[in-house]
Amino acid sequence: MKQVMLGLLTLTMTMSGFAMQLPKDAEVATEMVTINNGEIKVSKLAEERATNPKVKEFARMMVKDHEANRAATLALSRKINLGEKQTDASYKMKEQNRVEMRKLSKLHGNAFDKAYMNAMVEGHTQVFRKLDQALVPYAVNPELKAMLSETQKKVGMHLEHAKEISSSL
């Protein structure tokens, strides 16, 4: 039996072909916490380093919104007894966050502002897509699914706002 990870989905090759294992709600929640942690960390750096007032304001909003979403995800996880389940995808996200922080920590001024906002556009695009294709559809618990749907709407608003600021720099 051979397993191949495709984001949150696992394909298992058996004697009769491929069987798909859907992610468990604990894996979905863990990925959301990982996403929020990365956004909070990079946005706190932006609160310190950004020079453009719109970028600073956006960074403050990111910290506030992502801290709230992380807290809500953790509270729901405790309420429905999910626990934590790391995935290959969550490990990869953590590494991507470290790389982004190293890259941004070397920049200052307008170069920082542009790089941060580009990262916000790219990151929110990826998260929106991940919510749409891999997290919302596979969440089993109705409360988790509803929270993820609301999160997706908020991510869409963040994405549009990030695009607007990015294009003005």
C-alpha positions in Angstrom: 0.0 0.0 0.0 1.4 3.4 -1.0 0.2 6.8 0.2 0.5 10.1 -1.7 -0.4 13.4 0.0 -2.2 16.0 -2.1 -2.6 19.0 0.3 -5.1 17.7 2.8 -6.2 14.8 0.7 -4.4 11.5 0.8 -4.5 9.0 -2.0 -3.9 5.4 -1.0 -2.9 2.9 -3.6 -4.4 -0.4 -2.9 -4.5 -3.7 -4.8 -7.8 -2.6 -6.3 -6.8 1.0 -7.2 -6.8 4.3 -5.4 -8.8 5.1 -2.3 -9.1 8.7 -1.2 -8.9 9.6 2.5 -10.6 12.8 3.4 -9.0 15.1 5.9 -10.3 14.9 9.5 -11.7 18.0 11.1 -8.7 18.2 13.5 -6.5 18.5 10.4 -8.6 21.2 8.9 -8.7 23.2 12.2 -4.9 22.7 12.7 -4.3 24.2 9.2 -6.5 27.2 10.0 -4.5 27.8 13.2 -1.2 27.5 11.2 -2.5 30.0 8.6 -3.5 32.5 11.3 -0.2 32.1 13.1 1.7 33.0 10.0 -0.4 36.0 9.2 -0.2 37.3 12.7 3.6 37.0 12.8 4.3 38.7 9.5 1.7 41.4 10.1 3.2 42.2 13.5 6.5 42.8 11.6 4.6 45.0 9.2 3.1 47.0 12.1 6.7 47.9 13.1 8.3 48.3 9.6 5.7 49.6 7.3 6.1 53.3 6.3 2.9 53.8 4.3 -0.1 54.5 6.6 -2.4 52.3 4.6 0.0 49.4 4.9 0.4 50.0 8.7 -3.4 50.1 9.0 -3.8 46.9 7.0 -1.2 45.2 9.1 -3.1 46.2 12.3 -6.3 44.8 10.8 -4.6 41.6 9.9 -3.3 41.0 13.4 -6.7 41.8 15.0 -8.7 39.7 12.5 -6.3 36.7 12.5 -5.9 36.7 16.3 -9.7 36.6 16.5 -10.0 33.8 13.9 -7.3 31.8 15.7 -9.0 32.2 19.0 -12.4 31.2 17.5 -10.8 28.2 15.8 -9.1 27.0 19.0 -12.3 27.6 21.1 -14.4 25.6 18.6 -11.7 22.9 18.5 -11.9 22.6 22.3 -15.7 22.7 22.3 -16.1 19.8 19.7 -13.0 18.0 21.1 -10.9 18.1 17.9 -7.4 18.2 19.3 -4.5 19.0 17.0 -3.4 17.0 14.0 -0.4 18.3 12.0 -0.3 17.5 8.3 2.3 17.7 5.6 0.6 20.8 4.4 0.7 22.5 7.9 4.4 21.7 8.1 5.0 23.2 4.6 3.0 26.3 5.6 5.2 26.8 8.7 8.3 26.6 6.5 6.8 29.0 4.0 6.1 31.4 6.9 9.7 31.2 8.1 11.0 31.9 4.6 8.6 34.9 4.2 9.7 36.3 7.5 13.4 36.0 6.6 12.7 37.8 3.3 10.7 40.6 4.8 13.0 41.1 7.7 15.7 42.2 5.4 13.6 45.0 3.8 12.8 48.5 4.9 10.8 51.5 3.7 8.8 51.3 0.4 10.5 48.0 -0.5 9.1 46.5 2.6 5.6 47.9 2.1 5.5 46.6 -1.5 6.8 43.1 -0.6 4.5 42.8 2.4 1.4 43.8 0.4 2.4 41.4 -2.5 2.8 38.7 0.1 -0.7 39.5 1.5 -2.2 39.3 -2.0 -0.5 36.1 -2.8 -1.2 34.5 0.6 -4.8 35.5 0.8 -5.3 34.2 -2.8 -3.9 30.8 -1.7 -5.9 30.7 1.5 -9.1 31.6 -0.3 -8.5 28.8 -2.8 -7.5 26.4 0.0 -10.7 27.2 1.9 -12.8 26.8 -1.3 -11.2 23.6 -2.5 -9.8 21.7 0.5 -11.1 23.0 3.8 -14.8 24.0 3.6 -15.8 21.0 1.4 -14.2 18.4 3.7 -15.2 19.8 7.1 -17.6 17.3 8.6 -18.7 19.1 11.8 -21.4 21.7 10.8 -20.1 24.3 13.3 -16.6 24.0 11.8 -18.0 24.1 8.3 -20.0 27.3 9.1 -16.9 29.0 10.7 -14.8 28.1 7.7 -17.4 29.5 5.3 -17.5 32.8 7.3 -13.7 32.8 7.3 -13.6 32.4 3.6 -15.8 35.5 3.2 -13.4 37.5 5.4 -10.4 36.2 3.5 -12.1 37.4 0.3 -12.5 40.9 1.8 -8.9 40.9 3.0 -7.8 39.9 -0.5 -9.6 42.7 -2.2 -8.3 45.2 0.3 -4.8 43.9 -0.1 -5.1 44.2 -3.9 -6.3 47.8 -3.6 -3.4 48.9 -1.4 -0.9 46.9 -3.4 -1.9 48.6 -6.6 -1.5 52.0 -5.0 2.1 51.5 -4.0 
